[in-house]
Amino acid sequence: MQNDDEICQHLAAITDIKQPKDYLCEECIKTHSSWMHLRTCQTCGVTLCCDSSPNTHMTKHFEATGHPVVISAEPGERWLWCYVDDAVKGY
């Protein structure tokens, strides 16, 4: 994992943070599933569940789209994650 001193190009490219529109997983709602934590894609703005959730929708979104960076959509958490480089950065 990279740290802030070795920031990846995907994290460095984020200049405006896309905040979640709603605090729910759009895909879990469709199937009446539950989630643990939420992440918001910094490319398209979709909010989906994290890997601690049964359906891991945000990882599936990354795999399908290649959108590399998400933020935690959890209140009080202020960090970005890059799937490509396995890197994290606070904001």
MOLIN-V773043 format. One line per field, one symbol per residue. ss: DSSP state (2 for helix, 1 for strand, 0 for the rest). phi: phi as a letter, one per 30 degrees, with the letter a starting at -180 (. if undefined). burial: # if it has 9 or more other C-alpha atoms within 8 Angstrom, else .. Layout:
# MOLIN-V773043
ss: ???
phi: ???
burial: ???
This chain:
# MOLIN-V773043
ss: 0102220022220000000000000222222000000111100000111000000022222222200011110000001111000011110
phi: .dcddbddddddddcbdddddbcadeddedchccbcbcbcddccidcbdddddechdddddeddciddcbcdcdeicbbcbcddchbbadb
burial: .##...##.##........#...###.##.....#.######..#.#######..####.##....#######.....#####..####..
